[in-house]
Structures are given as structure tokens and as C-alpha cells.
């Protein structure tokens, strides 16, 4: 399994970014997927999930500002992030979700999101 995140960068507070995750080595259309993030000195946390049947979950901290989506034809997961806040600054990762919502052991390199105030 290979997961390659991209789209991060430096943005001012209130700005937007769109993250992409190109997945290979798994049956992407049949996989529940999620975005996670890890800020310096903090544990990795779940941001949003999108199941293979279209079910969506957002963490309270991003609800109303982030949108998760997928393109099964391209084996790609997206995260549209609007109204970014300094507290959104982290390395963002995507992953497949196993039963119970646990992430798989396969992590990509992540993509850095930096939000300036």
C-alpha cells in the first residue's frame, strides 16, 4: 500500500488549501478512508472520514470548514480546507480505515500545512 499526500503549504489565516492523497496497492473504491493530522508535540488525531458507501464524519474542530471527498476513478482522496486557523497547522496524512475505524499500518509521508496568523 502506498499513500502519497500533497497540496500542503503556507497560507494566511482565513485562507484555503486543497489536499490530495493518491492511493495505490489497495482496492480504493472498496476502502473507507480518512484524513489525520499531527501537530508538533501532539498526538495524531482524526480529522475526517469518508466511507466506501459515502458516510462522512468530521471532527468538531473542522466541521463546517473542511470537506472530504474522493474520486474512485483516480484512486484519490481530497480534503478541501477553508477558513484555516493557526490551530489547523499540522502534518496531514491520509489512510485507509480498518474495522472499527482504526487506521491501517501504512502511512505516507504526509503534507505540511502552515497557517500564519
C-alpha positions as CSV (number, residue, x, y, z in Angstrom):
1,X,0.0,0.0,0.0
2,X,1.3,3.4,-0.9
3,X,-0.3,6.7,0.1
4,X,1.1,10.0,-1.2
5,X,-0.3,13.2,0.2
6,X,0.2,16.6,-1.5
7,X,-1.2,20.1,-1.6
8,X,0.0,21.4,1.7
9,X,1.7,24.8,2.0
10,X,1.8,28.1,3.8
11,X,-1.4,30.1,3.9
12,X,-2.7,33.0,5.9
13,X,-5.4,32.6,8.5
14,X,-8.7,32.5,6.7
15,X,-7.3,31.1,3.6
16,X,-7.9,27.8,1.9
17,X,-5.9,24.7,0.7
18,X,-6.9,21.5,-1.0
19,X,-5.1,18.4,0.0
20,X,-4.9,15.3,-2.2
21,X,-4.0,11.7,-1.4
22,X,-3.1,9.3,-4.2
23,X,-3.6,5.7,-3.1
24,X,-2.2,2.5,-4.7
25,X,-1.9,-1.1,-3.6
26,X,-5.4,-1.3,-2.2
27,X,-8.9,-1.6,-3.7
28,X,-9.6,2.1,-3.2
29,X,-13.3,2.1,-4.2
30,X,-13.9,-0.5,-1.5
31,X,-11.9,1.2,1.2
32,X,-13.1,3.5,3.9
33,X,-10.6,6.4,4.0
34,X,-9.7,9.1,6.4
35,X,-7.6,12.2,7.0
36,X,-5.5,12.6,10.1
37,X,-3.2,15.3,11.3
38,X,-0.4,15.7,13.8
39,X,0.8,19.0,15.2
40,X,4.2,19.4,16.9
41,X,4.2,17.8,20.4
42,X,0.7,16.4,20.0
43,X,-0.7,13.0,19.1
44,X,-2.1,12.2,15.7
45,X,-5.8,13.0,15.5
46,X,-8.6,12.1,13.2
47,X,-9.9,14.9,11.1
48,X,-12.4,13.4,8.7
49,X,-13.5,10.1,7.3
50,X,-15.4,9.1,4.1
51,X,-16.6,5.5,3.9
52,X,-16.9,3.5,0.7
53,X,-20.7,4.0,0.9
54,X,-20.4,7.7,1.3
55,X,-20.8,8.1,5.0
56,X,-18.9,11.1,6.3
57,X,-17.5,12.1,9.7
58,X,-15.8,15.4,10.7
59,X,-14.1,16.2,13.9
60,X,-15.9,19.0,15.7
61,X,-12.9,21.3,15.3
62,X,-13.2,21.3,11.5
63,X,-16.9,20.8,11.0
64,X,-18.3,23.4,8.6
65,X,-14.8,24.4,7.3
66,X,-13.4,21.2,5.8
67,X,-14.9,19.0,3.2
68,X,-13.7,15.4,2.5
69,X,-14.3,13.8,-0.9
70,X,-13.0,11.1,-3.2
71,X,-12.6,10.2,-6.8
72,X,-12.7,6.5,-7.1
73,X,-11.7,6.6,-10.8
74,X,-8.4,8.3,-9.8
75,X,-7.9,6.4,-6.5
76,X,-7.6,9.8,-4.9
77,X,-8.9,11.3,-1.6
78,X,-9.3,15.0,-1.1
79,X,-9.6,17.4,1.8
80,X,-10.8,20.9,1.0
81,X,-9.9,23.2,3.9
82,X,-11.4,26.6,4.1
83,X,-11.3,29.3,6.8
84,X,-8.0,27.9,8.0
85,X,-6.9,28.8,11.6
86,X,-3.5,28.7,13.2
87,X,-4.6,25.7,15.2
88,X,-5.1,23.8,11.9
89,X,-1.3,23.8,11.4
90,X,0.0,20.3,11.3
91,X,1.2,17.5,9.1
92,X,-1.7,15.9,7.4
93,X,-1.9,12.3,6.5
94,X,-4.5,10.1,4.8
95,X,-5.0,6.4,5.5
96,X,-7.3,3.5,4.9
97,X,-9.6,2.6,7.8
98,X,-9.9,-0.9,9.1
99,X,-12.9,-2.3,11.0
100,X,-13.6,-0.2,14.0
101,X,-12.3,2.9,12.3
102,X,-8.6,2.1,13.1
103,X,-6.1,3.4,10.6
104,X,-4.0,0.8,8.7
105,X,-0.3,0.5,9.4
106,X,0.5,2.1,6.1
107,X,1.3,5.8,6.5
108,X,2.5,8.2,3.8
109,X,5.0,11.0,4.3
110,X,2.2,13.5,5.0
111,X,1.9,17.1,3.8
112,X,2.7,20.1,5.9
113,X,0.1,22.7,6.4
114,X,1.3,26.0,7.9
115,X,-1.2,28.8,8.8
116,X,0.1,32.2,9.6
117,X,-1.8,34.5,11.9
